[in-house]
Every structure is written in structure tokens, then in C-alpha cells.
Amino acid sequence: MIQLKTHFFLFLLLTILASCKEDDDKPDKPNYGIQYFECKINGEPFQAISIPFQCSGPQFDYYPESYMEIPQGYAVFSGRDCSNSEAAMIRINGLEHNTGLLLFNEPSFADSIFPLYRYLEADGSIIKMEHLIDGEMMIEEFIPRASGNSPLGTIKGTFKFTVSDEQGTDTIRVTEGRFRFDVPQIF
């Protein structure tokens, strides 16, 4: 009787183990990996850091169709360090569903591009650097969501830009930027 229980237990265990797929924790492409936005700001590493339920570090918003006051093709790629409110962002008007090199001063598949770097002074004042000197973004992958019950799409790429304050006295160089975001929209 004990031998029968042992054999039954082993058979049950083998059946359970054999039914598990090796890649269950890895969804099908393109919906894999985590979302990120990171770069170097004047040579110092910057990473978007979230505070759960309070502040979202890496964020991507895209409107393939106009919505209320937001024009069609508006996109925002941003990273924010929620611990100190430092942020880098790239705002794009008229972004078309394309991949390739996107020069900020002469965009080929967007209407206009407005990068921004923002930080908080010790006295609480917000300093913005948004006068574009130059920049570029390489969109390596831009896959929309196929349907409402399909996996999310993906947008992934690299970027760099240089911005200054209004007077042109302070300059910020954002280099070695890379991002990956889920795309929830269907288009």
C-alpha cells in the first residue's frame, strides 16, 4: 500500500512538472521587459525612479488620434526621479508611426520636437531648460497593440539632446539615453 502511494505521488508530481512551460514568466514579443527611461545628464547617470502609488518615474503618453485639447500624434517620453523631482522629457507634436532616426531640429516623421530638462532648487523654485540646441532620437521599435485583448505594443529606442535656459547661459547635455515603454493604444 505504501509503495502504491509513493508511485501515485511520483506520477502526480511528474504530471504537474511536465505541464509547466519553461517560458511562462516571459510573455510573447513584443510585450516583454520592463519600462525604462535612462540617460546621462552632463555625464552623470540619471534614471527614472518611481515612488509606488505616489509618483511615476518613467512615463510614455501617445495620442494617435486627437483627444480633447491634445492634437493627433502628440507623444511624451519622460523620466523623473521622484525622490528629487529632476526630470528629462521629450515632447513631440505630430509623431507618425515610423521607426528610424528623428532629428530634433529637422524632424522627418514628426511636426516638432521640444525636449526639456527640469530640476528643483533648494529654495523650491523649478528650473527649466528647454531651448533646443540639437538632438536626435532613434526609434528602433514602434509596435502598436493589435486589439483590446491582445498584448501591449512596444516603443523602444535611444536619444540625446542639448538644451539651454532662455538666456543661453546654462547648457545641459543629455547623452546615452535609452527608453522602452509599453504601447496600450490600438492604431
C-alpha positions in Angstrom: 0.0 0.0 0.0 2.8 2.4 0.8 4.5 1.6 -2.5 1.3 2.3 -4.4 1.0 5.7 -2.6 4.6 6.5 -3.4 4.2 5.6 -7.1 1.0 7.6 -7.3 2.7 10.6 -5.6 5.6 10.5 -8.0 3.2 10.1 -11.0 1.3 13.2 -9.8 4.4 15.2 -9.3 5.8 14.4 -12.7 2.5 15.3 -14.3 2.5 18.7 -12.6 6.1 19.4 -13.5 5.7 18.3 -17.1 2.7 20.6 -17.6 4.7 23.7 -16.7 6.1 25.6 -19.6 9.7 26.8 -19.5 8.9 30.3 -20.6 5.6 31.0 -18.6 7.2 34.1 -17.0 8.2 35.6 -20.4 5.2 36.9 -22.4 5.4 36.7 -26.2 7.2 39.5 -28.1 6.8 42.5 -28.3 5.4 42.6 -24.8 8.4 41.7 -22.7 10.8 43.5 -20.4 10.3 46.4 -18.1 9.6 50.1 -18.9 12.6 52.4 -18.5 13.9 55.8 -19.3 17.5 56.5 -18.5 20.4 58.7 -19.7 23.4 60.7 -18.6 22.9 64.4 -17.8 26.1 66.3 -18.2 27.9 63.0 -17.8 26.1 61.9 -14.6 23.8 58.8 -14.7 20.1 59.6 -14.5 17.4 57.0 -14.0 13.7 57.5 -13.8 12.7 56.3 -10.3 9.1 55.8 -9.2 7.6 56.0 -5.8 4.8 53.4 -5.7 1.2 54.9 -5.6 2.7 58.5 -5.5 4.9 59.3 -8.5 5.6 57.6 -11.8 9.2 57.8 -12.9 9.3 56.5 -16.5 6.2 57.6 -18.5 5.1 57.5 -22.1 1.9 59.0 -23.5 0.9 58.8 -27.1 -2.3 60.0 -28.8 -2.6 58.5 -32.3 -5.9 60.4 -32.6 -6.8 63.8 -31.2 -8.3 63.8 -27.7 -10.0 66.9 -26.2 -7.3 69.6 -26.5 -4.5 67.2 -27.3 -3.6 67.1 -31.0 -3.3 63.9 -33.1 0.2 62.4 -32.9 1.2 64.1 -29.6 3.7 62.0 -27.7 5.7 62.5 -24.4 8.7 60.4 -23.4 9.7 61.3 -19.9 11.8 60.2 -17.0 11.5 61.6 -13.5 13.5 60.9 -10.4 10.6 61.1 -7.9 13.0 61.4 -4.9 14.2 64.9 -6.1 11.8 66.0 -8.9 14.7 66.0 -11.5 13.2 65.2 -14.9 14.1 64.9 -18.6 11.4 64.7 -21.2 10.9 64.7 -25.0 7.6 66.2 -26.2 6.7 65.5 -29.9 3.9 67.0 -32.0 2.6 65.1 -34.9 4.6 61.9 -34.4 3.9 59.4 -37.1 4.0 55.6 -36.6 7.6 55.1 -38.0 10.9 53.8 -36.9 14.3 55.3 -37.7 16.3 58.5 -36.9 14.4 61.5 -35.8 16.5 64.7 -35.8 15.0 67.3 -33.4 15.9 70.4 -35.5 14.6 68.8 -38.7 12.2 66.0 -37.9 11.4 63.7 -40.7 8.3 62.0 -39.3 7.1 64.5 -36.7 6.0 68.1 -36.9 8.1 69.5 -34.0 10.1 68.3 -31.0 10.5 70.0 -27.7 13.0 68.4 -25.2 13.1 69.6 -21.6 15.3 69.2 -18.5 13.9 70.3 -15.2 15.1 70.3 -11.6 14.2 71.7 -8.3 16.4 74.3 -6.5 17.0 74.2 -2.7 14.5 77.1 -2.3 11.8 75.1 -4.1 11.9 77.0 -7.4 11.7 75.0 -10.6 14.4 75.5 -13.1 13.6 74.5 -16.7 16.0 74.2 -19.6 14.0 73.9 -22.8 15.7 76.0 -25.5 16.7 73.3 -28.1 20.3 73.4 -29.4 20.3 70.0 -31.0 19.2 66.4 -30.5 18.1 63.2 -32.0 16.1 60.1 -31.3 16.5 56.6 -32.9 13.2 54.8 -32.7 14.2 51.1 -33.1 10.8 49.6 -32.5 7.3 51.0 -32.6 4.6 48.3 -32.4 1.0 49.2 -31.6 -1.3 47.0 -29.7 -3.2 44.7 -32.2 -6.6 44.7 -30.3 -8.2 45.3 -27.0 -7.5 41.8 -25.7 -4.0 41.4 -27.2 -0.7 42.1 -25.5 0.5 45.6 -25.3 2.7 47.1 -28.0 6.2 48.4 -27.6 8.2 51.5 -28.3 11.9 51.3 -27.8 15.0 53.4 -28.8 17.8 55.8 -27.9 18.1 59.6 -27.7 20.4 62.5 -26.9 19.9 66.3 -26.8 21.3 69.6 -25.7 19.2 72.3 -24.2 19.8 75.6 -22.5 18.0 78.2 -20.4 16.3 81.2 -22.1 19.4 83.3 -21.8 21.7 80.6 -23.1 24.0 80.8 -20.1 23.4 77.3 -18.7 23.6 74.3 -21.0 22.5 70.7 -20.3 23.8 67.8 -22.4 21.7 64.7 -22.2 23.6 61.7 -23.7 23.4 57.9 -23.9 19.6 58.0 -23.4 17.6 54.9 -23.9 13.9 54.0 -23.3 11.4 51.2 -23.6 7.7 51.7 -23.0 4.5 49.6 -23.4 2.1 51.0 -26.0 -1.5 50.5 -24.9 -3.1 52.1 -27.9 -4.6 50.4 -30.9 -3.9 52.2 -34.2 
